[in-house]
Amino acid sequence: MTTTEATSGNRYLQGNFAPVPDEITVTDLEVIGAIPEALAGRYLRTGPNPIGHPDENHHWFLGDGMVHGVDLHGGEARWYRNRWVRSAEIAAMQGVDEVPGPAEGGVFGGSGNTNVVHHAGGIWAINELSLPYELSPELETLRRWDFGGPLPAGTTAHPKFDPATGEMHVMAYNFVEPYLWYHVVDAAGRLVRSVPVDVAGPVMVHDMGLTDTRAIAFDLPVVFDLELAMNGVRFPYVWDDDYTPRVGLVPRHVDTAERATAETTWIEVDPCYVFHPLNAYDATDGTVVVDLVRHPSMFRTVKNGPDEGTPVLERWVIDPVAGKVATELLDGRAQEFPRADERLAGREHRYGYALGAALNDFGGQSDQATSVLKHDVVAGTTTEHDLGAGRVGGEFVFVPADDATSGEDEGWLMGYVYDRSTDTSDLVILDAHDFGADPVATVKLPRRVPAGFHGNWIPDRALHS
């Protein structure tokens, strides 16, 4: 088995974008500082790690999925593991049997390369246009699943979880009609609703918003191009100046296509692209507030990864009565991967966190440094945690000190950081409340974790007993 040579001319196969060659397990991990005793679980993050030799047109989003994890218990780092998600392609490359599960049907085969979440007692590696893969706590792929399905268009990379109901909400796009689906999976892991949402074309809807009453759909001008697909382009989504950008408020109670069409409110916005909202909520004045990272455009000139200007943090106040969206710049520095306290998902928040860099900076190929940003959207301030010279972070996630008793911002942030000087990575744990302090703990990893996408803290209590 081989991986891509780092000498490729494609920037998304160089530096820390380049894949690692194999799967390893290491149990003797050095720790600087003290891992909080309250942490009992594992931090998991997935990303693209292509097997073989992709050509110069390789798109960053399409590499085979590999999950990287660190197990934390009793103040110790018990192991680091990395495992490919055993898709049909990976199973064939490794010469092993394909995992069980429903056939993908008309949906892409899936790679599990974009996010790792927990729901209904399981760990799920997910990406767009495919079914999720369930992983064991040791990162072995168990099955492909559709939550009792069928799941038209599969899932999304970014389901939203209602902390009150335990439901998982999914906005899944497709390149054939219907172009967008709204799925709801209950707390027990059963698909209870799957409703088409009427959009004008085959748009790429990477993420969604969720409030107590609405699901938020981003109908923005990155559109499937059939001609490119017919010519063999593996990621045929491009910017379309003629596509009207909109944001949609879909009532959470809709249960038919007719109701979704009749009751969804669509409002035009200025041309832009949104990969990731930070959080959304229903305001007391009847508007809907969503904080998000806004890109000027996407895949307009650079086709193999996100590189179309500075992504900034904005607040959109959506007025469904007036049919308008008011925008406010919250922070103008380059940033991505916004996260908030998931216990406040769909509710009003004060704090949010993001990585202080544009997505194209994550490869560690230059002296560009990254930082972790903490936004106080009430006070209107931003605090920066400098990760250090030559150190490039990935997404950082918030972990509450205690689910039941700790307040917002009481807990830790954790994420992987690549060190260009050693060509290795660390798991870094920050005190969210004392944001300017040195890391609470740094777990030294035996190799680098390639630049990737999303992950989460998976506590023991969230898994099957």
MARMITI-627865 format. One line per 4 residues: number of its first residue (from 1); their letters; for each residue x, y negated, z negated of N, C-alpha, C. Coordinates in steps of 0.001 Angstrom, whole numbers. Each point is the difference from the previous one (the first is absolute). Layout:
residues N
NUM> a> X Y Z X Y Z X Y Z; ... $
This chain:
residues 465
1> mttt> 846 1188 0 -846 -1188 0 887 -1245 0; -309 -959 861 802 -1221 70 -891 -1211 -108; 606 -1107 -379 -710 -1268 -26 688 -970 931; -627 -1147 173 491 -989 941 1373 -532 -392 $
5> eats> 863 -127 967 1305 -597 -266 -163 -1483 -313; 718 -473 -1010 -97 -1395 -401 596 -936 1040; 685 542 1021 608 -834 1029 -995 -419 1071; -1243 412 -97 -1004 -388 985 -84 -1513 95 $
9> gnry> -335 -509 1204 -137 -1438 177 -1297 -561 -535; -920 852 -392 -1282 -439 -551 209 -399 -1464; -322 -1234 -366 260 -465 -1365 -749 830 -1029; -1134 598 396 -775 803 -937 530 1427 -132 $
13> lqgn> 1197 230 546 726 1248 -213 1393 -273 -550; 250 -1228 -446 1306 -401 -503 -91 -419 -1464; 1176 -108 -636 45 -473 -1377 -885 841 -897; -742 -650 -877 -879 760 -886 -1337 347 646 $
17> fapv> -209 -376 1253 -1125 547 759 300 1424 474; 1270 351 124 376 1308 528 -448 1104 -950; -382 1161 535 -471 1092 -858 1138 674 -752; -375 721 -1051 944 886 -682 -177 1407 559 $
21> pdei> 1052 851 -88 -16 1240 788 -707 1190 -619; -289 -30 -1312 -492 1238 -596 -778 -290 -1272; -554 1066 -582 -743 -58 -1248 921 454 -1138; -16 -734 -1115 835 377 -1130 -804 -130 -1297 $
25> tvtd> 493 647 -1040 -511 -159 -1355 1199 -216 -914; -34 -1083 -777 1094 -314 -911 -590 -265 -1374; 543 662 -1015 -530 -128 -1362 913 -772 -933; 1229 -231 376 958 -704 -855 98 -1442 480 $
29> levi> -874 -860 -528 -99 -1376 475 507 -972 -1067; 865 -889 411 506 -1036 -907 -1060 -1082 -179; -168 -453 -1231 -936 -1070 -307 740 -1133 -691; -176 -1201 506 514 -1210 -650 -1179 -667 -687 $
33> gaip> 115 -279 -1295 -1109 -548 -754 -798 1123 -636; -1274 -283 -293 -846 974 -695 -1341 114 704; -318 1206 485 -1295 245 625 -1079 -32 -1081; -1082 -762 173 -1060 -49 -1022 -562 1381 -303 $
37> eala> -107 315 -1280 -509 1306 -432 -1435 239 476; -758 -1076 202 -1408 144 379 -181 518 1417; 1039 -31 807 -122 423 1391 69 1519 77; -1118 606 411 -73 1451 150 -647 304 1342 $
41> gryl> 818 237 995 -501 252 1337 1125 -72 994; -337 -469 1204 1014 -80 1039 -305 -1186 912; 1070 -681 405 -139 -1053 1005 266 628 1362; -971 -110 904 103 581 1334 -180 -1092 1048 $
45> rtgp> 816 84 1033 -145 -934 1126 340 734 1282; -776 -245 1041 223 672 1276 508 -995 1042; 444 545 1112 479 -837 1087 396 867 1178; 364 -632 1118 379 749 1200 1424 529 -109 $
49> npig> 184 1261 371 1317 634 -2 33 988 1169; 184 -514 1225 -186 839 1190 1021 1128 104; -519 1178 350 840 1139 361 281 -72 1493; 1172 452 405 320 37 1416 730 -1249 445 $
53> hpde> -200 -388 1236 710 -1136 576 -978 -900 737; -758 -838 -738 -892 -955 680 791 -903 942; -647 -430 1078 707 -838 960 12 -1454 -451; 546 -848 838 176 -1410 -360 -1336 -721 -191 $
57> nhhw> -1092 583 472 -1321 -615 -151 -720 461 -1265; 702 717 -849 -611 484 -1249 -641 -1146 -773; -1217 226 -490 -704 -987 -820 124 403 -1466; 349 -970 -844 229 263 -1419 -1182 721 -652 $
61> flgd> -1220 -350 410 -1192 535 -652 -233 1486 269; 739 601 944 -351 1336 476 955 1094 -451; 961 -294 -846 907 1039 -463 -705 1036 -862; 501 1222 11 -565 1072 -828 30 -411 -1470 $
65> gmvh> -1074 332 -726 -117 -446 -1374 911 752 -953; 672 -753 -870 791 604 -1075 -322 -730 -1295; -294 768 -1049 -325 -558 -1303 1221 111 -910; 300 -1103 -680 1112 -60 -944 -582 -222 -1393 $
69> gvdl> 425 804 -983 -594 -99 -1319 1014 96 -1117; -323 -680 -1122 780 97 -1233 -972 322 -1128; 296 1053 -756 -827 441 -1111 516 -634 -1285; -905 -668 -742 359 -680 -1246 -828 569 -1143 $
73> hgge> 682 497 -1024 -678 540 -1181 899 -169 -1221; -604 -400 -1120 725 -68 -1254 1228 -878 37; -46 -1064 783 1146 -888 90 1119 522 878; -251 1079 744 1015 589 859 -469 31 1450 $
77> arwy> 964 -37 908 -263 233 1424 334 1457 274; -1035 840 161 220 1444 45 441 500 1374; -457 -679 1058 462 402 1323 -257 -1079 1047; 791 102 1064 -286 -680 1264 -214 1086 1039 $
81> rnrw> -1069 -126 783 -263 910 1111 -377 -802 1229; 343 514 1169 -555 -514 1253 -465 1186 838; -1197 -118 550 -580 1076 797 -753 -582 1192; 208 634 1170 -838 -337 1131 -1438 438 -280 $
85> vrsa> -960 -790 435 -1392 431 -3 -150 1040 1109; -494 1196 -355 20 1124 946 -1165 -100 972; 96 -941 901 -936 -87 1116 243 1177 938; -849 134 1001 196 1074 976 1361 -120 675 $
89> eiaa> 405 -1245 299 1281 -214 676 1166 390 -900; -75 -390 -1281 1088 327 -920 50 1501 -251; -1164 627 -148 -34 1450 -201 684 716 1169; -281 -456 1213 612 621 1173 1512 -214 0 $
93> mqgv> 444 -1203 -354 1432 -288 -30 708 815 -1072; -679 226 -1144 614 735 -1095 -185 1510 132; -795 437 973 -227 1419 196 -822 636 -1099; -957 -750 -538 -872 519 -1061 -1449 -125 449 $
97> devp> -891 633 -759 -1413 -38 349 -587 -1378 -235; -958 -360 843 -735 -1246 -192 -888 128 -1236; -193 -1096 -725 -833 50 -1195 -1460 192 403; -832 563 -895 -1412 190 327 -759 -1315 -16 $
101> gpae> -1196 41 578 -857 -1178 -20 -788 -143 1269; -947 -931 16 -815 -226 1195 849 -430 1178; -449 346 1188 674 -469 1201 -150 -1503 113; 1010 -631 555 -57 -1438 181 -1043 -404 1033 $
105> ggvf> -345 891 915 -963 -355 1034 565 -1077 906; -784 -1052 206 443 -1077 861 892 -1005 -687; 315 234 -1273 831 -927 -747 1459 384 171; 903 -987 -105 1421 278 88 399 1037 -1052 $
109> ggsg> 1095 697 251 448 1040 -900 384 -479 -1372; 493 -1213 -121 310 -550 -1306 1391 354 -470; 575 -893 -775 1351 212 -513 109 -282 -1486; -1021 -630 -609 86 -354 -1411 1123 -974 -293 $
113> ntnv> 334 -871 954 1201 -829 -149 -258 -1411 -528; -1236 -325 -402 -291 -1407 -292 -371 -276 -1451; -622 916 -703 -360 -253 -1398 -140 1331 -729; 196 -58 -1321 -253 1134 -886 -895 -506 -1121 $
117> vhha> -1171 630 -161 -976 -431 -1008 -449 1219 -790; -662 -243 -1123 -629 1103 -722 -1503 -248 -46; -762 1088 151 -1454 -83 -72 -554 1392 -263; -1032 59 -826 -707 1245 -294 952 1094 -452 $
121> ggiw> 1015 -382 -788 924 963 -563 1125 430 901; 65 -539 1226 1029 409 951 875 -1156 436; 1115 333 620 925 -966 594 -150 106 1509; -166 -1143 677 -309 -3 1423 996 -869 765 $
125> aine> 648 581 998 847 -752 931 -851 -338 1219; -47 -1278 347 -979 -448 990 620 -954 1011; -671 -91 1136 254 -1050 988 -1242 -133 861; 13 -954 910 -1176 -237 829 -248 1126 999 $
129> lslp> -1256 66 465 -389 862 1103 309 1464 -257; -75 423 -1261 302 1389 -308 -623 383 -1329; 23 1281 -300 -467 486 -1290 1131 -39 -1023; -335 -144 -1275 1036 -39 -1034 573 1394 -276 $
133> yels> 1210 18 -538 649 1224 -438 94 -20 -1516; -409 1103 -635 143 92 -1448 1384 536 -342; 638 -636 -997 1328 393 -451 -72 548 -1413; 919 889 -333 153 443 -1383 760 -1067 -785 $
137> pele> -7 67 -1327 797 -954 -780 1498 75 298; 434 1109 635 1410 146 387 207 -330 1478; -1014 -561 637 58 -548 1360 -90 1050 1108; -393 1227 -335 -240 974 1054 -1376 -253 617 $
141> tlrr> -103 113 1316 -1265 -231 688 -898 1220 -174; -1228 -231 -498 -924 1088 -313 -1030 248 1093; -573 -1077 524 -1072 168 984 -282 -1336 672; -690 83 1123 -624 -1160 638 -1473 39 -389 $
145> wdfg> -612 -1164 -261 -1359 39 -542 -821 -1179 504; -1349 172 -14 -908 -1042 476 -1060 -360 -1045; 207 375 -1258 -925 -298 -1100 -1419 514 281; -83 1136 658 -1298 586 321 -579 -488 1290 $
149> gplp> 554 -979 612 -196 -615 1284 -1349 253 700; -3 -208 1314 1176 -400 780 362 -1470 -207; 1253 -326 327 505 -1367 -129 319 -540 1391; -975 -606 686 319 -609 1293 1108 -1035 -156 $
153> agtt> 998 83 850 1158 -896 -12 929 251 -1187; -270 1029 -801 897 297 -1102 -105 -1014 -1119; 1134 -333 -579 27 -966 -1099 745 -1251 433; 408 -764 -962 804 -1188 201 1245 129 -848 $
157> ahpk> 977 -865 236 1177 -32 -870 -305 -661 -1330; -1119 -722 -72 -273 -809 -1188 -1447 131 -472; -363 1142 -557 -1306 65 -660 -3 -910 -1217; -1196 -400 -402 -152 -809 -1212 -781 816 -1022 $
161> fdpa> 376 -145 -1267 -565 795 -1077 -753 -903 -970; -1269 315 -229 -810 -776 -936 286 517 -1413; 564 -846 -875 348 484 -1344 -1216 331 -855; -1189 -510 358 -1202 277 -781 -663 1311 412 $
165> tgem> -108 252 1302 -690 1191 492 934 1161 298; 1291 -296 174 942 1034 417 -68 330 1472; -818 -706 773 -137 266 1427 1241 -442 768; 231 670 1117 1024 -388 962 -705 -538 1243 $
169> hvma> 342 -1212 408 -608 -647 1161 1033 -75 1124; -440 318 1210 895 145 1138 -571 -779 1184; 833 -786 666 -361 -655 1256 932 563 1062; -505 925 829 829 752 938 -290 -429 1427 $
173> ynfv> 1059 -355 732 -197 -429 1387 267 1147 965; -463 -201 1247 165 1023 1026 201 -685 1346; 525 745 972 220 -582 1331 -1126 347 966; -1008 743 -486 -1214 236 790 -1196 -425 -849 $
177> epyl> -1110 -279 629 -1182 -429 -758 -580 1137 -831; -537 -302 -1177 65 -1269 -714 1432 -320 -426; 369 -1267 107 1373 -393 -240 349 -152 -1475; -1002 -55 -866 271 -187 -1421 -1038 768 -816 $
181> wyhv> 475 678 -1054 -865 781 -887 240 -427 -1437; -1082 -9 -773 69 -271 -1428 -383 1273 -737; 975 615 -678 -214 1238 -747 16 -300 -1500; -794 750 -755 44 -57 -1462 140 1428 -525 $
185> vdaa> 1025 214 -819 262 1289 -633 -206 -179 -1496; -816 856 -616 -312 -197 -1421 1171 435 -889; -166 -184 -1304 1084 263 -944 397 1471 -36; -923 874 403 288 1435 27 667 438 1298 $
189> grlv> 198 -919 934 661 335 1255 -930 466 1095; -1289 -369 -51 -977 380 1022 -348 -1206 868; 53 182 1305 -430 -1049 920 -1505 -182 -142; -438 -1194 -400 -1426 -233 -227 -601 -942 1038 $
193> rsvp> 819 -698 758 -549 -924 985 1045 -253 1079; -444 -36 1257 873 -277 1122 -820 -774 1028; 293 -1276 161 -853 -909 757 825 -747 1048; -414 5 1278 693 -826 998 -207 -1490 -272 $
197> vdva> 1047 -780 213 -57 -1455 -114 271 -571 1386; -864 -873 462 36 -475 1383 1049 -1097 166; 1114 330 693 987 -996 374 93 -54 1511; 638 -1059 505 -58 -271 1434 941 858 827 $
201> gpvm> 995 611 -629 955 774 768 836 893 -889; 938 742 593 813 967 -741 1152 -673 -749; -341 -697 -1072 993 -760 -763 716 894 -1009; 1195 -428 -392 757 659 -1056 -374 -670 -1321 $
205> vhdm> -630 761 -898 -440 -521 -1299 795 742 -1070; 1155 -530 -348 938 722 -859 -469 81 -1443; -687 -1017 -473 -397 -68 -1406 -1394 -599 -76; -523 -125 -1202 -1337 -532 -214 -28 -723 -1338 $
209> gltd> -1071 -707 -257 -248 -565 -1312 -1224 650 -611; -115 -91 -1324 -1147 562 -692 -354 -894 -1177; -1295 -308 -130 -504 -718 -1165 -1088 858 -651; -641 -537 -1024 -1090 734 -645 -1137 300 967 $
213> trai> -183 -848 1010 -1174 129 871 322 240 1465; 1230 -243 422 304 17 1427 1316 710 303; 64 565 1191 1257 417 610 358 -1055 1046; 1268 -345 77 455 -1072 892 774 625 1154 $
217> afdl> -434 -300 1222 630 527 1213 743 -1122 706; 1243 277 405 814 -968 731 6 389 1474; -769 -753 798 -183 257 1428 892 -976 759; 1291 325 105 1022 -941 461 666 502 1278 $
221> pvvf> 701 -888 748 319 277 1413 1174 935 273; 159 1081 -751 912 1075 387 -871 1149 494; 105 286 1307 -1002 810 692 670 1148 753; -668 1148 7 461 1172 751 12 -314 1490 $
225> dlel> 1106 321 676 158 -239 1436 45 1345 718; -1086 322 713 -114 1298 655 1083 195 1048; 336 -1047 744 1014 137 1043 1348 387 -598; 356 -636 -1129 1253 360 -655 -37 1457 -465 $
229> amng> -1138 405 -563 -124 1379 -463 152 983 1160; -611 -322 1139 90 882 1162 1423 67 544; 780 -1043 -272 1395 -30 458 956 606 -1016; -552 603 -1049 838 727 -936 495 -777 -1191 $
233> vrfp> -454 -1241 -179 407 -775 -1175 -685 606 -1223; 770 411 -991 -562 744 -1130 -772 -899 -954; 350 -1279 -61 -740 -932 -859 -552 -1117 889; -1127 246 671 -491 -932 1028 -927 -1080 -569 $
237> yvwd> 397 -637 -1081 -765 -1109 -573 797 -1280 187; -634 -1021 583 686 -1248 331 -907 -1191 -313; 602 -1162 -70 -736 -1246 -226 -819 -351 1241; -1239 -458 -231 -901 -361 1094 -530 -1408 -257 $
241> ddyt> 507 -978 774 -415 -1400 -184 -1475 -210 275; -618 891 757 -1404 -173 368 -971 619 -1015; 526 681 -994 -864 639 -993 -346 -996 -1100; -1274 -123 -336 -450 -972 -1003 250 538 -1409 $
245> prvg> 853 -669 -794 299 488 -1349 -1138 -319 -966; -353 992 -829 -1105 -170 -943 324 744 -1299; -720 -389 -1040 -22 774 -1232 -1448 376 -268; -226 1227 -449 -1360 487 -203 -258 385 -1440 $
249> lvpr> -1178 -355 -501 -455 395 -1334 -1055 1080 170; 368 1238 -339 -878 1155 159 -585 347 -1371; -1313 -102 -186 -574 379 -1299 347 1449 -353; 413 226 -1224 417 1337 -394 -1136 1010 42 $
253> hvdt> -1249 -477 -37 -1117 940 -54 -429 499 1369; 541 -517 1110 -491 408 1313 222 1497 195; -1027 665 557 77 1446 161 -337 465 1408; -259 -934 914 -238 339 1401 699 -1021 878 $
257> aera> 230 392 1261 603 -938 946 -895 -1216 208; -1316 220 7 -942 -1105 216 93 -1020 -1137; 69 497 -1233 98 -914 -1149 1345 -718 3; 1056 716 343 1315 -638 46 21 -1120 1028 $
261> taet> -599 244 1163 -38 -1027 1042 -851 -1194 -428; -1146 279 -593 -927 -1075 -361 477 -808 -1197; 680 628 -942 289 -660 -1275 1435 -476 -145; 885 356 933 1380 -474 -64 75 -1447 476 $
265> twie> 720 -810 -734 234 -1399 369 1391 -129 608; 61 -475 1245 1276 -206 684 275 -1488 117; 1231 -400 -299 386 -1411 60 1330 -97 735; 69 -891 978 1239 -177 760 1072 -673 -860 $
269> vdpc> 1259 399 254 1147 -598 -675 1031 -374 1055; 995 -782 -406 1075 -335 922 806 1253 336; 576 53 1207 776 1184 384 1131 285 -994; 111 1252 -417 1032 426 -936 -97 1505 -105 $
273> yvfh> 886 591 -803 -153 1414 -324 229 200 -1488; -765 925 -579 104 329 -1415 248 1493 -130; 1166 355 -508 222 1386 -390 -602 285 -1371; 239 -931 -972 -275 349 -1398 -630 -1142 -791 $
277> plna> -1222 178 -474 -524 -903 -1027 576 375 -1363; 86 -1006 -871 446 236 -1373 -1163 480 -866; -1123 -688 84 -1214 380 -716 -1125 -882 501; -1236 380 -309 -1172 -776 395 -1039 93 -1101 $
281> ydat> -909 -993 -35 -1070 35 -1002 -1143 -920 419; -1178 261 -586 -1166 -863 187 92 -1171 -973; -8 -1220 508 25 -1181 -859 -1422 -324 -469; -85 -746 -1086 -1310 -315 -587 -825 -926 884 $
285> dgtv> 641 -715 938 -746 -919 866 -518 677 1267; 133 1312 88 -510 725 1156 1017 234 1099; 1191 -576 -120 1044 244 985 766 1277 -353; 798 430 935 884 1144 -209 1432 -496 133 $
289> vvdl> 818 306 -991 1388 -452 -36 906 1187 291; 933 -177 925 990 1034 266 1370 -657 143; 957 469 -789 1388 -414 129 712 1025 868; 803 -472 960 570 908 995 1276 -581 577 $
293> vrhp> 771 858 648 1174 -440 753 -400 -140 1464; 226 -1202 518 -414 -332 1369 1219 -84 913; -41 752 1114 1020 -83 1046 -516 -881 1132; 857 -821 623 -473 -847 1115 -570 818 1152 $
297> smfr> 609 1144 292 -491 936 1011 705 1328 -255; -243 969 862 632 1309 -194 69 727 1333; 1174 595 287 233 770 1226 -305 -834 1246; 300 -1291 -107 -140 -878 1169 1246 83 868 $
301> tvkn> 1183 -134 -618 1257 37 749 882 1167 -423; -52 370 -1269 767 1141 -507 -965 1171 -137; 267 1080 717 -979 1089 99 259 1162 -947; 1221 132 -553 324 1214 -746 50 -195 -1507 $
305> gpde> -501 -1146 -472 -61 -247 -1433 -489 -1412 -255; -326 -309 -1250 -582 -1319 -322 1055 -1088 -76; -36 -941 949 1027 -1047 66 -533 -1170 824; -989 -716 -532 -631 -1075 770 -153 -1267 -849 $
309> gtpv> 1028 -382 -713 -71 -1219 -795 -155 293 -1482; -54 -1064 -791 21 118 -1456 -1360 392 -558; -78 1109 -722 -1259 359 -676 -89 -712 -1347; -1128 -670 -268 -156 -810 -1203 -1245 426 -768 $
313> lerw> -49 -381 -1269 -1141 350 -843 -1054 -1099 82; -1217 380 381 -1114 -934 101 -1180 474 -832; -881 -947 -310 -1312 322 -566 -1056 -354 1029; -865 956 308 -1149 -248 862 -1251 -16 -883 $
317> vidp> -751 -1073 99 -1297 -89 -683 -1071 101 1078; -687 1124 13 -960 322 1060 -1396 -399 -479; -627 -892 736 -1341 -479 -347 -1002 630 969; -713 1036 -409 -906 683 932 -1219 -835 370 $
321> vagk> -355 -980 -817 -1156 -844 302 367 -1052 1039; 1116 -690 -234 449 -1026 946 663 608 1234; 402 1257 -81 671 636 1124 1389 -565 246; 717 -297 -1079 1326 -597 116 984 716 -915 $
325> vate> 1280 -114 362 1079 505 -836 958 -1154 -273; 138 -363 -1264 962 -1024 -402 1290 688 -408; 1131 -500 484 1288 623 -298 866 -937 -827; 785 593 -894 919 -749 -851 1325 747 -61 $
329> lldg> 1099 -717 236 1325 602 -112 364 128 -1476; 221 1243 -450 400 221 -1384 1505 34 -166; 708 541 979 1464 22 -54 531 147 1412; 904 -904 390 432 -82 1385 1262 759 329 $
333> raqe> 603 668 -968 1209 762 323 -389 1359 593; 919 577 778 -259 1285 641 -230 1076 -1058; -1062 816 202 -298 1053 -963 -940 1017 619; -19 1168 -612 -914 1070 417 -210 955 -1171 $
337> fpra> -793 1041 245 -340 1013 -993 -591 -606 -1273; -1034 -827 113 -613 -585 -1205 -742 1059 -801; 111 -73 -1310 -697 929 -894 -527 -774 -1208; -1015 558 -625 -560 -568 -1229 -219 1138 -982 $
341> derl> -474 -343 -1179 -390 999 -1000 -1227 733 526; 145 1301 310 -1083 748 636 -1228 135 -907; 149 -245 -1291 -1162 38 -892 -947 -1161 296; 506 -1014 729 -822 -1157 365 -371 18 1483 $
345> agre> 142 1139 649 -349 71 1419 -1460 -401 202; -231 -978 869 -1346 -490 256 -517 -982 -1017; 821 -325 -1006 -373 -962 -1045 989 -1168 23; -376 -1083 -636 858 -1181 15 1321 295 -710 $
349> hryg> 1089 -386 625 1337 243 -516 724 -1323 -213; 1032 49 -824 867 -1165 -177 1369 228 629; 520 1217 -104 1370 269 426 27 910 1219; 992 -222 816 282 879 1127 1496 75 201 $
353> yalg> 447 1040 678 1431 238 183 247 315 1467; 1179 -355 489 328 272 1400 1504 108 136; 425 552 1132 1419 58 309 370 -1235 798; 1016 -699 -450 396 -1250 631 887 222 1205 $
357> aaln> -595 418 1102 726 214 1249 -1004 277 1092; 393 -237 1239 -803 444 1136 272 1472 246; -961 706 617 139 1444 188 1233 367 813; 404 -849 946 1153 340 828 1316 -149 -735 $
361> dfgg> -15 -489 -1256 1220 -135 -794 294 1236 -842; -876 1001 17 113 1091 -961 1112 995 308; 633 -126 1172 987 1001 381 1368 -191 -595; 240 -1106 -717 1308 -219 -598 1111 -137 1018 $
365> qsdq> -324 -532 1184 992 -97 1069 725 -1340 -2; -357 -889 -919 627 -1310 -67 195 -369 -1461; 452 -1236 -229 185 -481 -1368 -1304 -507 -606; -1088 119 747 -1289 -457 -501 -355 729 -1286 $
369> atsv> -206 -744 -1081 -376 587 -1280 -1518 0 -142; -490 868 -855 -1420 7 -303 -192 -210 -1495; -1195 -410 -347 -346 -218 -1398 -1401 551 -232; -382 75 -1258 -1373 332 -350 -657 -1276 -499 $
373> lkhd> -1189 -292 507 -708 -1233 -331 -1179 304 -908; -197 -863 -981 -1171 86 -876 -795 -1287 159; -1240 133 476 -861 -1150 245 -1027 -134 -1125; -87 -1185 -557 -1072 -357 -930 -950 -894 784 $
377> vvag> -1108 571 489 -882 -745 893 -894 -971 -761; -17 89 -1324 -733 -974 -815 866 -1225 -235; 1229 218 -450 914 -1117 -248 592 -556 1291; -54 778 1083 575 -437 1262 1513 61 18 $
381> ttte> 587 967 -712 1450 116 -88 457 1365 508; 1261 50 397 617 1253 433 1354 139 -673; 257 1160 -589 1270 321 -619 700 1052 849; 1317 -120 114 768 878 874 978 833 -818 $
385> hdlg> 27 1293 256 1021 878 -574 970 369 1106; 1211 -525 -74 1026 243 1004 552 1407 -169; -54 802 1042 472 1374 -75 1505 126 126; 688 -1089 367 1448 19 72 521 37 1422 $
389> agrv> 1239 -429 162 621 -73 1319 81 1385 631; -407 79 1262 85 1247 729 -985 1062 -440; -981 -384 -820 -987 966 -496 -1366 -335 598; -603 983 650 -1212 -203 783 -1121 846 -600 $
393> ggef> -1049 -654 -450 -1102 708 -643 -1049 491 970; -831 889 -498 -1221 408 679 -1184 -479 -806; -1153 582 238 -1195 -374 -737 174 302 -1493; -395 -951 -846 -38 212 -1445 -1458 100 -448 $
397> vfvp> -285 976 -876 -1370 218 -466 -83 -301 -1490; -1173 -477 -418 -227 -318 -1405 -532 1227 -733; 597 293 -1167 -422 1111 -855 -367 -572 -1362; -1275 83 -419 -379 -573 -1297 627 773 -1151 $
401> adda> 304 -738 -1078 573 643 -1180 -968 1006 -598; -1287 -329 42 -1046 908 -467 -1266 -354 744; -618 976 634 -1179 -270 816 -1120 -660 -785; -171 424 -1239 -1178 -417 -759 197 -1314 -744 $
405> tsge> 1190 -243 -496 170 -1125 -928 862 -1131 526; 901 256 924 898 -1057 443 -708 -954 951; 382 -1268 -56 -598 -1009 856 699 -90 1336; -559 -820 879 617 -238 1293 1423 -516 -218 $
409> degw> 939 515 766 1404 -374 -53 753 641 -1162; -663 822 -803 699 714 -1069 360 1392 503; 1231 168 384 440 1266 565 1278 -194 768; 193 831 1023 1249 13 736 -259 -33 1499 $
413> lmgy> 1011 -446 728 33 115 1454 1117 966 349; -254 876 970 1054 931 396 15 178 1502; 1203 209 518 157 219 1429 1437 372 316; 210 459 1234 1334 386 445 754 -1219 515 $
417> vydr> 1309 -16 -276 883 -1068 469 1221 640 640; 288 -378 1226 1169 493 741 1189 -910 -265; 1159 606 -285 1243 -739 -250 936 230 1181; 215 -1058 766 792 146 1218 1458 336 -302 $
421> stdt> 510 -438 -1163 1405 226 -316 307 1464 -286; -969 749 -494 208 1420 -323 -748 926 945; -871 -549 829 -858 771 899 -840 1018 -776; -448 -405 -1193 -905 804 -809 -1148 -894 -460 $
425> sdlv> -971 614 -667 -1156 -746 -490 -201 259 -1485; -758 -897 -633 -371 111 -1403 -1513 -91 -124; -542 606 -1057 -1347 -331 -443 152 -1054 -1079; -557 -1177 234 144 -1138 -910 -1325 -242 -708 $
429> ilda> 60 -149 -1323 -1185 -256 -816 158 -1361 -658; -938 -899 272 17 -1364 -538 -1105 -165 -1035; 233 -885 -960 -1040 -405 -946 -850 -1066 673; -1266 299 284 -845 -956 718 -207 -1277 -791 $
433> hdfg> -34 116 -1310 -256 -1178 -837 1249 -874 -130; 1170 617 -114 1274 -723 -104 713 143 1331; -510 -704 987 352 290 1385 1426 -408 352; 518 -995 -674 1349 -454 326 1101 803 -652 $
437> adpv> -339 928 -887 1006 776 -723 634 1051 896; 1109 564 -471 614 1124 697 -984 1177 30; 173 921 939 -899 1155 36 -31 749 -1330; -1189 488 -346 -138 852 -1177 832 1258 189 $
441> atvk> -39 562 1195 766 1207 307 287 55 1491; 1131 586 337 380 271 1376 415 1459 94; -720 774 791 315 1408 205 842 96 1268; 1234 456 -141 920 100 1128 -320 1275 782 $
445> lprr> -281 -150 1270 -374 1134 837 1216 508 774; -16 1269 382 1186 590 627 193 -381 1458; -976 -645 591 94 -378 1404 -893 -1217 216; 14 -534 1196 -886 -1113 301 -1412 504 312 $
449> vpag> -970 -813 -317 -1383 227 399 -264 -921 1179; -208 532 1200 -160 -869 1171 -1151 -992 -165; 143 -1144 636 -1066 -999 -8 -1301 652 438; -1026 -151 -822 -1265 649 301 -1165 -876 -357 $
453> fhgn> -1098 603 -367 -1232 -755 -128 -528 -18 -1437; -932 850 -327 -746 -188 -1246 46 1222 -900; -253 -265 -1272 -67 1080 -967 -699 -460 -1256; 11 852 -999 -695 -306 -1240 613 772 -1147 $
457> wipd> -281 -483 -1198 286 749 -1213 -1131 1013 -173; 366 1282 -112 -978 1080 -144 127 542 -1422; -846 -456 -933 120 491 -1383 -494 1431 -126; 531 711 -996 -430 1378 -219 -1511 110 -183 $
461> ralh> -580 -958 -685 -1430 67 -319 -875 -70 1250; 555 -459 1130 -790 -134 1226 -96 1299 786; 750 1029 -397 79 1205 801 -850 1125 -562; -222 1030 810 -767 1170 -417 583 565 -1288 $
465> s> -856 378 -937 488 602 -1247 418 1446 247 $
